[in-house]
């Protein structure tokens, strides 16, 4: 993995996908879109939260 970063969906504005492509070193925008679709985001439930 080249690096770790956080990209919020609300930050996906014009040009952001191109920046992602450049940062990740993807050969095309299609590769970047396939990468994003493949990310699995676990839905958190109340039981997953720590007790304080």
C-alpha positions as CSV (number, residue, x, y, z in Angstrom):
1,X,0.0,0.0,0.0
2,X,1.4,3.4,-1.0
3,X,-0.1,5.3,1.9
4,X,-3.1,5.8,4.1
5,X,-5.5,8.6,3.8
6,X,-9.1,9.4,4.4
7,X,-11.4,10.7,1.7
8,X,-14.8,11.7,2.8
9,X,-17.7,11.2,0.4
10,X,-18.7,14.8,1.0
11,X,-15.2,15.9,-0.2
12,X,-15.6,14.2,-3.7
13,X,-15.9,17.3,-5.7
14,X,-14.8,17.9,-9.3
15,X,-11.1,17.0,-9.5
16,X,-10.9,15.0,-6.3
17,X,-11.1,11.7,-8.2
18,X,-8.3,12.8,-10.4
19,X,-6.2,13.7,-7.3
20,X,-7.0,10.2,-5.8
21,X,-5.8,8.7,-9.1
22,X,-2.5,10.6,-9.0
23,X,-1.9,10.0,-5.3
24,X,-2.6,6.2,-5.5
25,X,-0.7,5.9,-8.8
26,X,-3.6,4.4,-10.6
27,X,-3.2,4.1,-14.4
28,X,-6.7,5.4,-15.1
29,X,-9.8,6.9,-13.5
30,X,-11.6,3.6,-14.0
31,X,-9.0,1.8,-11.8
32,X,-9.6,4.5,-9.0
33,X,-13.4,4.0,-9.2
34,X,-13.0,0.2,-9.0
35,X,-10.7,0.7,-6.0
36,X,-13.2,2.9,-4.2
37,X,-16.1,0.4,-4.9
38,X,-14.0,-2.4,-3.4
39,X,-13.5,-0.7,-0.1
40,X,-15.6,-2.3,2.6
41,X,-17.0,0.0,5.3
42,X,-18.3,-1.8,8.4
43,X,-21.5,-0.4,9.7
44,X,-21.1,0.3,13.4
45,X,-23.9,-0.6,15.9
46,X,-24.4,0.7,19.4
47,X,-23.0,-2.5,20.7
48,X,-19.7,-1.8,18.9
49,X,-19.1,1.4,20.9
50,X,-17.0,1.3,24.0
51,X,-18.6,1.9,27.4
52,X,-17.3,5.0,29.1
